[in-house]
């Protein structure tokens, strides 16, 4: 009798002290393409238990040197009951059970269509866009509290603020929203950028809840807008819940001195002459002291981030991913990650941040690259960002004279290398983002230069991306004043703001000029298939005037960018190949019709976007 009582007490003790503290993914779906699911279970000494699940085939149970983890791999090719129980046994007796759910998948979820060249992407930093719920500006579960007086502090923008301003985005004419990360970042300072994530299955409570994020996608889809998640595969935050108790030492890249910063030399990924120590220094080095570099070559890690990305796409009904620091990852592992997502969602889109300054090096990372194929490498990444065009845009419109290698020739030369890319329409083109100086700062708030730059990215090949506030002339100089200056609050996003650029009647004259011009082209572009997928024909700039055409079988658009401060006469005969049999063109900006005969006068520092007419 005493023995039975002792055994009973022992089992109760085990049940009390061995319950699971974390299970990830928290649930899954039936009908996924991914043939198996690896469930991470975390709790005190749970590796001592055996595991069973009724009517579910367990393919593998993996334990590491850390006794607090078990990884359970199950076969998901057959439909699984909505509610299952994961039984943890000790000496063939069930000590405790963990419920787990398989949800019904949304109809046609796998066929969702991602963003493409018919879209225009709008990038926001949610903390700096709009504060829709002042009650969550600070939160007891997170360290850093709201302080809008600090350029590098948290200012209170949130998901509710985005939802309340979706009509602004629709009216402007953008079709896709890319928000910098919204997952929890529990660093004590500079947590507003949210790239040092502390929980990959949880929206930061200062932005809202998981349900709020899901609601954002729903509300956007009602307005025919798409939502892109900023996903971080290379690193996470030093405050991530695993960092105090890693599943295995190899989960992150370790260095004898504890911390070693990446050398940031991404060329070592494909340089056939690179030393091993330099390649390791790029890929395995930490991005920053607060951003431990995760080891994608570890199968447990790779499964974890693959399932996590798919979980968010399915849960929140996402339309795309933007992947941070894509080219710093272990390149073989990130290719597997990308392929797994694209296999799950064949019409989806993922754009990778490949911040390099050579078209061949960037093209290496796009799916089916002939350059990558030289090394038998395929990233399976559909889209990359056109950083070489951005490099050119940093100076082009400040170079008035148009010397041999200055001014508009830089744009021409950039597009001359388009043959390197396997899918040129799936390139993200942009004037700036959250890591670069504001375009209007670079051009000293010169409206004419803004019009030239904007017109170029909205009419050339690829997918245009705007940075929040550029459309109202916002300024910011990272080099002189730090990141906070290029990430200012959008005026009107906070209740007591003196200005409110979300509302036409409350914009300043300058803000309205920028906004009105941007809106006019964006709304026109929405239905212009010739701009979305038409071919590009360009002419070598003369006198700093760049002329190119977008054309297909039914439409033809002539774009003239005069970067010369003086008016210029265009010899129409030179452009006959592009003009074909068209006789005139209507400028979509002014509404004025121009006859295409012998010559055409173009004002200094101006743009013309001509829809050609027969």
Secondary structure, 3 states (H helix, E strand, C coil): CHHHHHHHHHHHHHHHHCCCCEEECCCEECCCCCCEEEEEEECCCHHHCEEEECCCCEEEEECCCCCCEEEEEEECCCCCCCEEEEEEEECCEEEEEEEEEEECCCCCHHHCCCCCCCCEEEEECHHHHCCCCHHHCCCCCCCCCECCCCCCCECCCCHHHHHHCHHHHHHHCCCEEEECCCEECCCCCCHHHCCCCCEEEEECCCCCCHHHHHHHHHHHHHCCCEEEEEEECCECCCCCCCCCCCCCHHHECCCCCCCCECCCCHHHHCCCCCCHHHHHHHHCCECECCECEECCCCHHHHHHHHHHHHHHHHHHCCCEEEEECHHHCCHHHHHHHHHHHHHHCCCCCEEECCCCCCHHHHHCCCCCCHHHHCCCCCCCCCEEECHHHHHHHCCHHHCCCCCCCCCCHHHHHHHHCHHHCCCHHHEEEECCCCCCCCHHHHCCCCHHHHHHHHHHHHHCCCEEEEECCHHHCCCCCHHHHCHHHHCCCCCCCCCCCCCCCCCHHHCCHHHHHHHHHHHHHHHHHCCCHHHHHCEEEEEEEECCEEEEEEECCCCEEEEEEECCCCCEEEEHHHHHHHHCCCCEEEECCCCCEEECCCEEEECCCEEEEEEEEC
